Amino acid sequence: MADFKIVVSDPATKTTNVVKVKVKLVETVQQEEGEKEGKALPICLVNPKTKESLGAGEFITVEKEKQEGDKKIKLKVHFVAKESADVPLGEIHASKGLAEKFGAEEFEASAYRTKSFQLNVDQSKLSAVGLKIGDNITLSFSNITLKLLIRGGSDNTGFPMRPDVQGAAKKRLLLVGPPGYVPEEKGERARKVVRGNIVSPEIIQINCVIVR
């Protein structure tokens, strides 16, 4: 049984306040089980005042430029943020297990409140099949539990779910707008294949927003 790709968006992230920070990878922060497989987010420790300056909630994104060959790429890592007054202002501490990904154990980076992230979740561990767009699910990882609202998704061939189509089957419909079709000009319509609003075993991505 394939994993669900759960895309989680935070509706409370209205603006992004980017702050320059020093990231230190330390032995006192442990890697989370499932982190390497994308089934959990890594944990970082951050001073409460630094977290406040970011306007961050439960999650922080760290962005760093990394040299790969003759190109510079932007590497983004999303963290579950845990407050610690022992961490100096302007610093973020994370596991040494991320050294290979970042290419260093101490570096300057940009940090900001996370807008969205993705997790891989075993279908057998998430009772989502049979639920529909507008229903809630509970997701636990990295010592945190989130209540999520299902907003959409797509199947293993990329066909999107639509909230106005009842059931789980694929249907070919005349569409005037998304999801499933984005007209290039006003008034355009097209026949496209979409999925209904019920999560089936063929759905591999579920799009959700955090409910607080």
C-alpha positions in Angstrom: 0.0 0.0 0.0 1.5 3.3 -1.1 2.1 6.2 1.3 -0.1 9.2 1.3 1.7 12.5 0.6 0.1 14.9 3.1 0.6 18.5 2.1 0.0 20.7 5.1 -0.6 24.5 4.8 -0.7 26.9 7.7 -3.5 29.5 7.1 -2.2 31.6 9.9 1.0 32.4 7.9 -0.2 35.6 6.3 3.2 37.3 5.9 6.8 36.1 6.0 9.2 37.8 8.4 12.7 36.6 7.3 15.4 36.8 10.0 19.1 36.0 9.5 20.2 33.3 12.0 23.2 31.2 12.9 22.4 27.4 12.6 24.4 25.0 14.8 24.1 21.3 14.4 24.6 19.8 17.8 24.6 16.3 19.5 22.1 17.4 22.1 19.3 17.5 19.5 18.3 14.0 18.3 17.1 12.9 14.9 13.4 12.0 14.8 12.3 8.5 13.8 11.2 8.5 10.1 12.9 11.8 9.4 15.1 10.5 6.6 12.1 8.9 4.9 10.1 12.1 5.1 7.6 10.6 7.6 8.6 13.2 10.3 10.0 16.7 10.5 13.3 17.4 12.2 13.2 19.3 15.5 15.1 22.5 16.2 15.6 24.4 19.4 15.2 28.1 19.3 15.2 30.9 21.9 11.6 32.1 22.6 12.5 35.7 21.7 14.0 34.6 18.4 10.9 32.6 17.7 8.8 35.6 18.5 10.8 37.8 16.1 10.0 35.3 13.4 6.3 35.4 14.2 6.5 31.6 14.2 4.0 29.0 15.4 4.8 25.3 15.6 7.1 25.3 12.6 10.1 27.2 11.3 11.7 27.0 7.8 15.5 27.4 7.4 16.8 28.4 4.0 20.4 28.2 3.0 22.3 28.5 -0.3 24.3 25.4 -1.1 27.0 24.9 -3.8 26.4 21.9 -6.0 29.0 21.7 -8.8 29.0 25.1 -10.6 25.5 26.0 -9.4 24.1 27.5 -6.2 20.8 26.0 -5.0 18.4 27.1 -2.3 18.0 24.4 0.3 14.9 24.6 2.5 14.3 22.5 5.6 11.1 22.6 7.7 11.4 22.1 11.4 9.2 21.6 14.4 10.2 24.5 16.6 10.8 23.8 20.3 11.5 26.7 22.6 14.7 26.7 24.7 16.0 29.6 26.8 19.5 27.9 26.7 19.8 28.7 23.0 21.4 32.1 22.4 19.4 34.8 20.6 19.7 34.6 16.8 20.6 30.9 16.8 18.8 27.7 15.9 20.1 24.4 17.1 19.3 21.2 15.2 20.6 17.6 14.9 24.0 16.7 13.6 22.3 14.2 11.3 21.5 17.1 9.0 25.1 18.0 8.4 25.3 16.0 5.1 22.1 17.8 3.8 23.3 21.3 4.7 27.0 20.7 3.9 28.2 22.1 7.2 27.6 21.9 11.0 27.6 25.7 11.5 26.4 28.2 9.0 24.4 31.4 8.4 20.9 31.0 7.1 17.5 32.7 6.7 14.6 31.6 8.9 10.9 32.3 8.7 7.5 30.9 9.7 6.7 27.8 7.6 3.9 28.3 5.0 3.5 24.6 4.1 5.3 21.3 4.2 4.9 17.7 3.1 5.0 14.4 4.9 4.8 10.8 3.7 2.3 8.8 5.8 1.5 5.1 5.6 -2.1 4.6 4.4 -2.5 1.9 7.1 -1.7 4.5 9.8 -4.0 7.2 8.6 -7.7 6.5 8.5 -8.4 8.8 5.5 -10.0 6.4 2.9 -13.7 7.1 2.8 -13.4 10.7 4.1 -14.2 13.6 1.8 -13.2 17.1 1.2 -14.2 19.2 4.2 -13.7 16.4 6.7 -11.0 16.5 9.5 -8.1 14.1 10.1 -5.6 14.0 13.0 -1.9 13.6 12.2 0.8 12.9 14.7 4.6 13.2 14.1 7.7 14.6 15.8 6.0 14.7 19.2 3.3 17.0 17.8 -0.4 16.3 16.9 -2.3 18.4 14.3 -6.0 18.6 13.5 -6.2 19.0 9.7 -9.0 19.9 7.3 -9.0 18.1 4.0 -9.1 20.7 1.1 -8.3 18.5 -1.9 -5.9 16.0 -3.4 -4.9 14.0 -6.4 -4.6 10.4 -7.6 -1.7 8.3 -8.8 -2.1 9.7 -12.3 -2.3 13.3 -11.2 -6.1 13.8 -11.6 -7.3 16.2 -8.9 -10.2 15.8 -6.5 -13.1 18.3 -6.8 -15.3 19.3 -3.9 -18.4 19.6 -6.2 -18.1 16.0 -7.6 -19.7 13.4 -5.4 -18.0 10.0 -4.9 -14.5 8.7 -5.5 -14.6 7.7 -9.1 -13.0 9.5 -12.1 -15.3 11.6 -14.2 -14.8 13.6 -17.4 -16.5 16.9 -17.0 -16.8 20.3 -18.7 -14.9 22.7 -16.4 -14.8 26.4 -16.3 -12.1 26.7 -13.6 -9.9 24.9 -11.0 -9.3 22.5 -9.6 -8.5 20.5 -12.8 -8.6 23.3 -15.3 -7.2 26.8 -15.4 -8.6 28.8 -18.4 -6.2 31.0 -20.3 -9.0 33.4 -21.2 -12.2 34.4 -19.5 -15.2 32.2 -20.5 -13.1 29.3 -21.7 -14.3 25.8 -20.9 -12.7 22.4 -21.4 -13.5 18.7 -20.7 -11.1 17.3 -18.1 -10.8 14.1 -16.0 -11.2 14.7 -12.3 -11.8 12.7 -9.2 -14.7 13.0 -6.8 -14.6 14.5 -3.3 -14.1 11.2 -1.5 -10.6 9.9 -0.6 -10.0 6.4 -2.2 -7.0 4.1 -2.2 -6.0 5.6 -5.5 -5.5 9.0 -4.0 -1.8 9.5 -3.2 -1.8 13.2 -2.2 -4.1 14.9 0.3 -4.0 18.7 0.6 -4.8 19.9 4.1 -4.8 23.1 6.2 -4.2 23.3 10.0 -7.2 23.8 12.2 -6.6 25.6 15.4 
